[in-house]
């Protein structure tokens, strides 16, 4: 049975990938995600998408945060630095970008290359943001740095959404299944939307939580979401609470406590409140691991009925 866990405090949509977005009072959610979110992206001549980072799909284009995008009826309006505004689809926008970056660029709709980083809907909690601000400060806990779609107001308690993997967030008629934690890149450290550059933020997240902050969710039941809507966190029968900690690259060990139906998946770096687990021990320095864990090579998880040891290297 679900328990009322809090309410929706912020909703965001980013019509053009890597441009600043729009804060809304209501969004529609379909099978793809928030309707109108990251529908367009800046594309280069090779088909790579402009971003604040370089990957197989993306390429670094600096200062894209100087641009913002908003939805106006059926159109998307882009505001450029200096005050110029363009409608997406206007050749003048592509010409402006191409001239500014010194290469052919165009704002194009999503095609065969997905615009989302790793999940359709990005969810953050006020508890996690308050944790960052309390532990790091300097506007590190401002939601705008992380470009979420949904910010949920939750009681203080640290990185609570990391315990929701596999759970369903029910918000009115909309249902979202929490699928993975969000691995952070350098983008939250950039100057953006009136926030200063914050170069130490990524190092803080690496050191304290293996670069993770927030979660991705997939849509299981479309519907509207409004600011102020209550939400519940519900775990499927037979899986119970799930705790996801650390880097996705270091997936290496797991343990299941059958007595309380608690599935715990450790992804490498950090320890939160391990409900139902008797001990989590790093062979080399257990006290340091529990207090402020590094990426570990060997992890023992001992619980009431099962014992799992995995010596694979992350």
C-alpha positions in Angstrom: 0.0 0.0 0.0 1.3 3.4 -0.8 1.9 6.1 1.8 1.6 9.8 1.1 5.2 10.8 0.8 5.0 14.5 -0.1 4.0 16.7 -3.0 5.2 18.1 -6.3 7.0 21.4 -5.7 8.5 22.2 -9.2 8.0 21.1 -12.8 10.4 21.9 -15.6 10.5 21.3 -19.3 13.5 21.9 -21.7 12.1 22.2 -25.3 15.7 22.4 -26.7 18.2 20.0 -25.3 21.0 21.8 -23.3 19.2 25.2 -23.5 17.7 26.6 -20.3 14.1 25.6 -19.9 10.8 26.7 -18.6 9.3 26.2 -15.1 5.6 25.3 -15.3 2.6 24.7 -13.1 1.4 21.7 -15.0 2.8 19.2 -17.5 1.4 16.4 -19.6 3.3 13.1 -19.5 3.0 10.5 -22.2 4.9 7.3 -22.9 8.0 9.3 -24.1 8.2 11.5 -21.0 7.1 15.1 -20.3 5.4 16.3 -23.5 7.6 18.8 -25.3 10.7 18.0 -23.3 14.0 18.0 -25.2 12.0 17.6 -28.4 14.7 19.6 -30.3 18.5 19.7 -30.1 21.3 21.6 -31.7 22.9 19.3 -34.3 26.2 19.5 -36.1 27.1 18.4 -39.6 27.8 14.8 -38.3 24.5 14.5 -36.5 25.9 14.8 -33.0 23.8 16.7 -30.5 25.1 19.8 -28.8 25.6 19.4 -25.1 27.7 20.4 -22.1 29.7 17.2 -22.5 31.2 14.9 -25.2 30.0 11.3 -25.5 29.2 8.9 -28.4 25.9 10.8 -29.1 26.8 14.3 -27.8 29.5 16.9 -28.3 30.5 19.8 -26.2 29.3 23.2 -27.4 30.2 25.7 -24.8 27.7 28.3 -23.5 24.5 26.6 -24.7 23.1 27.6 -21.3 23.2 31.2 -22.5 20.2 30.3 -24.7 16.7 29.6 -23.3 13.7 28.0 -24.9 10.0 28.2 -24.1 6.8 26.7 -25.7 4.4 29.2 -27.2 1.3 27.4 -28.4 2.5 24.9 -31.0 5.8 26.8 -31.5 9.1 26.8 -29.5 10.7 30.2 -29.0 14.4 30.5 -28.5 15.9 33.5 -26.7 19.6 34.1 -27.5 22.1 36.1 -25.6 21.9 39.8 -26.5 18.2 39.8 -26.7 17.4 38.2 -30.1 14.6 35.7 -30.3 13.8 33.1 -32.9 11.2 30.5 -33.6 12.6 26.9 -33.9 12.4 26.1 -37.6 13.3 29.7 -38.6 16.5 29.5 -40.8 17.7 32.6 -39.0 18.1 30.6 -35.8 20.3 28.1 -37.5 22.3 30.9 -39.1 22.7 32.7 -35.8 24.1 29.5 -34.1 26.3 28.7 -37.1 27.8 32.1 -37.1 28.4 32.1 -33.3 30.1 28.7 -33.2 31.9 29.0 -36.6 30.4 25.8 -38.1 27.2 24.6 -39.6 24.6 24.0 -36.8 20.8 23.4 -36.9 18.1 23.0 -34.3 16.3 19.8 -35.3 13.6 17.6 -33.9 14.4 14.2 -32.4 15.0 11.5 -34.9 16.7 8.1 -34.6 19.2 9.5 -32.0 17.4 9.9 -28.6 17.7 13.3 -27.0 17.4 12.1 -23.4 20.6 11.3 -21.6 19.6 8.0 -19.9 15.9 8.1 -18.9 12.6 9.8 -19.9 11.7 11.6 -16.7 14.3 13.1 -14.3 13.2 13.3 -10.7 14.8 15.0 -7.7 13.7 15.5 -4.1 14.0 18.6 -1.9 15.7 16.3 0.6 18.6 15.6 -1.7 18.9 19.2 -2.7 18.9 20.3 0.9 21.6 17.7 1.6 23.8 19.1 -1.2 23.3 22.7 0.1 24.0 21.7 3.7 27.1 19.6 2.9 28.5 21.7 0.1 26.7 25.0 0.0 27.3 27.8 -2.6 24.0 27.2 -4.4 24.9 23.6 -5.1 21.4 22.7 -3.9 19.6 24.8 -6.4 17.4 22.6 -8.6 18.2 24.6 -11.7 21.8 23.2 -11.8 20.5 19.6 -12.3 17.8 20.2 -15.0 15.1 17.9 -13.4 11.6 17.5 -14.8 10.0 16.9 -11.4 11.1 18.1 -8.0 9.3 16.4 -5.1 8.9 18.0 -1.7 10.0 15.5 0.8 10.9 15.6 4.5 14.6 16.0 5.3 16.4 12.7 5.1 19.3 12.8 2.7 19.3 11.1 -0.7 15.9 9.5 -0.3 15.1 8.9 -4.0 18.0 6.5 -4.2 16.0 4.1 -2.1 13.1 4.1 -4.6 14.6 2.0 -7.4 12.0 -0.4 -8.8 9.2 1.5 -7.0 6.3 3.3 -8.6 5.7 7.0 -8.0 2.0 7.7 -8.3 1.1 11.3 -8.9 -2.6 11.6 -9.7 -3.3 9.4 -12.7 0.3 9.4 -13.7 2.6 6.6 -12.7 6.4 6.6 -13.0 8.7 3.6 -12.4 12.0 4.6 -10.9 14.7 2.9 -13.0 18.2 4.2 -12.2 20.2 6.9 -10.4 21.4 9.9 -12.4 25.2 10.1 -12.9 26.3 13.7 -13.0 28.7 15.3 -15.4 30.2 18.7 -15.3 27.0 20.5 -16.5 25.8 21.4 -13.0 29.0 23.2 -12.3 28.5 25.6 -15.2 27.4 29.2 -14.9 23.7 29.2 -15.8 20.4 31.0 -15.2 21.9 33.5 -12.8 23.9 30.9 -10.9 27.6 31.2 -10.6 30.2 28.7 -11.9 30.8 26.0 -9.2 33.8 23.9 -10.1 34.0 22.0 -6.8 30.5 20.6 -7.0 31.3 17.6 -9.2 34.2 16.7 -7.0 31.9 16.9 -4.0 29.4 14.5 -5.7 32.1 12.1 -6.7 33.6 12.0 -3.3 30.3 11.8 -1.4 28.0 9.8 -3.6 29.9 8.4 -6.6 28.7 11.2 -8.9 25.0 10.3 -8.3 22.1 12.7 -7.6 18.5 12.1 -8.4 16.8 9.3 -10.4 15.4 8.6 -13.8 11.9 7.1 -14.2 10.0 5.6 -17.1 6.3 6.2 -17.7 4.0 3.4 -16.9 0.7 5.4 -16.9 0.5 8.7 -18.7 -1.3 11.6 -17.3 -1.0 15.2 -16.1 1.2 16.3 -13.2 0.6 19.6 -11.4 2.5 21.6 -8.8 1.0 20.7 -5.4 -0.1 17.2 -6.4 0.5 14.6 -3.7 2.6 11.6 -4.6 3.1 8.1 -3.1 6.0 5.7 -3.4 4.8 2.1 -3.9 7.0 -1.0 -4.1 5.8 -4.1 -6.1 5.0 -7.2 -4.1 8.0 -9.5 -3.7 10.6 -6.8 -4.2 10.1 -4.4 -1.4 12.3 -1.4 -0.9 15.3 -1.0 -3.2 18.5 0.9 -2.5 20.8 2.0 -5.2 24.1 3.4 -4.3 27.0 4.8 -6.3 28.3 4.5 -9.9 26.5 2.6 -12.6 29.8 1.6 -14.1 30.6 -0.4 -11.0 27.6 -2.7 -10.7 29.1 -5.7 -9.0 27.2 -7.0 -6.0 23.7 -7.5 -4.6 21.9 -9.1 -1.7 18.3 -10.0 -1.0 16.9 -10.1 2.4 14.0 -12.6 2.1 12.6 -11.9 5.6 11.5 -8.4 4.8 11.5 -8.5 1.0 14.2 -5.8 0.8 16.3 -5.9 -2.4 19.5 -3.9 -2.1 21.7 -3.2 -5.1 25.1 -1.7 -4.5 26.5 0.2 -7.4 29.9 1.0 -5.9 30.4 4.1 -3.9 28.1 5.2 -1.2 26.2 4.0 1.8 22.9 5.4 3.0 20.5 3.9 5.5 20.6 0.2 4.7 17.3 -0.9 6.1 17.3 -4.6 7.2 21.0 -5.1 6.6 23.2 -6.0 9.5 26.5 -4.9 8.1 28.3 -3.4 5.1 32.0 -3.9 5.3 35.0 -2.9 3.1 37.9 -5.3 3.9 40.5 -2.6 4.0 38.9 0.2 6.1 35.4 -0.6 7.3 35.0 2.4 9.6 36.0 4.8 6.9 33.8 3.0 4.4 30.7 3.4 6.5 31.5 7.0 7.3 32.5 8.3 3.9 32.9 5.4 1.4 35.3 5.4 -1.5 34.8 3.2 -4.5 35.5 -0.2 -3.1 36.9 -3.3 -4.7 35.4 -5.9 -2.3 32.2 -5.6 -0.4 30.6 -7.9 2.1 26.9 -7.6 2.8 25.7 -9.7 5.6 21.9 -9.9 6.4 19.7 -12.1 8.3 19.5 -15.1 5.9 21.9 -14.5 3.0 25.5 -13.8 2.6 27.0 -12.5 -0.7 30.6 -11.9 -1.5 31.7 -10.6 -4.9 35.4 -10.0 -5.7 35.0 -8.6 -9.1 36.7 -5.3 -9.6 34.6 -2.3 -10.5 
